[in-house]
Amino acid sequence: MSFTPIPLNLPQHPFKITLKDSRHFIFDEVRKKHLVLTPEEWVRQHFIQYLISEKKFPRSLIQIEAGLNLNQLQKRTDIVIFSQNGERVMVIECKAPSVKITQKVFDQASRYNSIHKTNWLVVTNGLQHCYAKIDHAKESFAFVMDLPIYQEL
């Protein structure tokens, strides 16, 4: 079954989308490969381009589908952002536009971040974005309205 891309609450980007064997593929400019175009991938690719073009995140410091072990299970973080010195600074969890951003979804991303220990946690479905600045020393977080540009992280 093919996914029909829908407009998201993110800037548009001229993605390279191809059709092969009745499946749509989108070119991932970070990993330099074609991926099956799923609703979640549509959101992930838009958010990555938003980070690069609007928030000036260096493409080379974006890792996609980073592996992690959580409670002896192998999981994958959608996007991890690194600092210039190689420290993880942000975890981003992408969901399909049809998935509501609920406490359960935020908790899943928080569990992933309990391994990465970044100071920023983002959850998006492409329509709604949830940004949290984390204070590990105080074991607390605060939601913010917008992400800063990369240099201000």
N, C-alpha and C positions, 0 to 999 in steps of 0.2 A: 504494500500500500504506500502511496506516495504522499508526502507532506506538501501542502500548498502554503508557501510562505505568507505570513500576514504582517502588516505594518506593526512595528514595535515602538515603544516609548524611548527610542534611542535614535541617534542620527543615522540617516540612510548611508549606505556604502555600496559602491559598484562591485558586488561580489561576483566571482566567476562561478556560475552554476551550470552544470552540464547534466545531460540525461544519458544514461547508459543502462541497457537491459531493463528498461522501464523504471529505473531508480534515479532519483536526482542526487547529485553530488555537489558539494560546495568546496571551493579551494580554501584551505587553511593557510593563510599567509605567514603564520608563525612557524608551523611545522612543515610547511612547503609540501603539502599533499592534499589530495582530494578525499573528502569524508562523506559518508552517507548523510544526506540532509534530513535530519530529524528535527522535530520542534525544539528540543534542547540544544542541538547544534546550531540552529538558527539564532537562538538567544546568545549562546556562547560567542559565536563569531561576531555578532553585533556588539556585544559588550567589550570584546577585545579591541575592536576597531574604535570604539568610544574611548577606551583607555589610552590608546595610542594617539588618536587624532585630537581629542578634546582635552585630555588630562596629561598628555605628554609623557606617558609611561614608555620607557625604552622597550622595544620589541624583544631585545635580547634578554631582558630580565623577567619575561613572562613565561611561566611553565604551565603547560596544559596537561590535564589528567595526571597529576603527580600521585604516585602510589604512596600509601601509608598503611600501617598495621593498626587496627583499632580492635581491642578485645579479641586478639588472635585472629581477626578476619582481615583479609586484604581488601582495602577500599581504595577509591580514587577521588582526589580532590579535583574539581573542575579546573580551577585556575589558581596558581600560587604566584604572587609577585615577590620579587627579591629586591633588596637594596643593592647599591653599587658595590658593597663589600660582601655580598653573597648571603646576607641574612634574610630569612623570610619575613615579609612585612605585611602581607595581606593574603587572605583566603577568600575566594569568590566561589559561591555555589550557584550554578545556573539550573533553572527548572524550565520546563515547557511553559508557554504562555497560558495553557489551560490549568496549570498547577497553581493554586492560591498560595501566597506567602503567609503561612500560619506559624504559630508557635512551634509546632512539630517540625516544620521545615527549618526554622531558625535553630532549633535544638540540634538537628542533624548536623548543620554547618558548625555549630559550636562544638560538637563532639569531635569533628574533624580538626577543628582549630585547637582542641586540647592537646593534640599531637604536635601541630605546627607551631603553636604559641605565638601567633602574629598579633600585632597591635590593631589590625583592621580586619573586620569580617563583613562581607557583602553577600547578600542573597538577592537574586533577581530572577524574575520570570519574563523579563523583557518589557513588561508593561508596568510593573511595580518594582522598585528597588529599595532595599533595606540596607542602610550603612550603619555599622556600629564601630565606635572607637573603644578599644579594650584597654583597661588598666589592670594588668596582671598582679601588680603589687597589692592593690586594693580588692582584687577579685570582683571587679565591677566593669560595667560598660555603659556607654551613653550612645543613643541613636543620634545621628547627625543628618541634616537635610541633604548634604551633597558631599561628594568626595573632593578632597583637595587635589591640586595638581601634584604630579609625582614628587617634585622637588620639595614640597611642603609636608610630605608624609613624615 
